[in-house]
Amino acid sequence: MSQDVVINLVMQTITVAMKVALPLLLAGLVVGLLVSIFQAVTQIQEMTLTFIPKILAAIVVMIVAGPWMLNQIITYTQQLWQGIPGIVS
């Protein structure tokens, strides 16, 4: 196994991980920003106020984008397993 093959596998893994994590991270970022703006406008300084909206946003994203995320992981895993004979030889 050459360095090029290893680097390619690592890059594919990172790409799939980022594609799968990005919807959840973006939802948390947007909700956190909106709650922070709301807190600044109303001068409510409660640190725990952001947790429930972020959790709800993550659940909604998992329901909406979950099948796509699972499909991405399954496709990558199938490609990885199918590519093992080519990597070993």
N, C-alpha and C positions, 0 to 999 in steps of 0.2 A: 504494500500500500504506500503510495507516494504522498508527499506533502500536499500536492495539488488536490488529491482526492479528499484528504482530511480537511483541508481548508474549504473545499466545496461543500462537504457534509456539514461543517460547522456553520457556514454561511446560510445554507438552506434551513438548518434548525433554527437559527436566530431569526430568519425571515418569517418562518411559520409561527414562531413564538410571538413575535411582534404583531403579526397580522391578527392572531387570536386574542392577544391582550389589549390591543388598541381600542376596540369599542368600549370595553369596561373602563379603561383608563380615561378615555375622553368623556364618558358619561360622568365619572367621578369628578373630573376637572370642571366640567361645565356646571354641574350641580353645586360643587363647592364654591365656585366663583359667584354664582347667583345668590347663594345663601350668605356669602361674605358681603356682597353688595347690600342685601337686605339688612344684615346686621349693622352695617355702617350707616345706612339711612335711618334705621329706627333706633340706633344706639343700644341695641340689645347685645350684650357681650357675654353670651353663654357659649362656652367652648363645646358643649355636647350637642348643640343644636344641629350641627352639620351631619351627624352620624346617621340619623334615620332617613333623611332625604337621599344620602349617598347609597345607603343599603337598598332603598326602594328603587333607585335608578339602576343599580347593579342587577337587581332581580328582573326588572323590565328588560334590560339589555340582554340578560341571559335567556329570557323567554323569547325575545324577538330574534336575536342573532345566534342563539344557542345551536340550532341545527346547522347553520353555516360554519360556525366555529368547530363543531364536531366533525363535519365533513372535511374541513381543512386538515385536521389532525389525522383522521382516518386515511385520507389520500396520501399525506406525507408518510405515514407509517407503512402503508402498502408499497409505496415507491421505494422506501428504505429496505423493506424485506425483500422485494423483488430484485433490488440492486446488489444484494449481498454476494451472490455468486460471481458477479463481475468485479467486485472489489477484492475478493479473496484471491481469485486466480490471477 
